[in-house]
């Protein structure tokens, strides 16, 4: 077998066996959903949101229930959400809501009304962009595609032709309204062959990661030692 074919096959094998399906972007736009961004600080590493705040005096062990507000679509200036069909917007918000509920149900009782020992989670989907499935697949296996995608990844944090999404979220005391935590983050596809035939796979995988990360962080803030970190 010619050396060029062996190299191409090696790249294909590497792409198919890569673990990470999404990765954090380098920057994120502020949509206005959180209103006040002055308390946010830059996160450290991929497992922390790009911008984040955690109330230093919050008693996370106090909360045994959580109220999850309906996911909002926050179409700020230039938001990619303006360009996608209404049915896709509805499906994505429903999917994100389901991911969050499934992740948090293991540790909290989900309620519909504010009250004692209840946290309130409010989330806005501010960006969502589908991948170009054909070009994403080709750029995931062809050598030139990896070079181009790698260059873009260094600049933006995401590869070429991949899907991406941004969210803003806050957790507050449902009864008192005290802000407990807030975050702004953006993720995109990591040039894995997993799911490249579905244009919304990168966005859906980002939802899964965010939901699992939230459960992980809450577990840590409660001071537990069996917290399972999310898989990108």
Secondary structure by P-SEA (a helix, b strand, c coil): ccaaaaaaaaaaaaaaacccccccccccccccccccccccccccccccccccccccccccccccbbbbcccccccccccccccccaaaaaaaaaaaaaaaaaaacccccccccccccbbbbbbbbcbbbbcaaaaaaaaaccaaaaaaaaaaaaacccccccccccccccccccccccccccccbbbbbccccccccccaaaaaaaaaaaaaaaaaaaaaaacccbbbbbcc
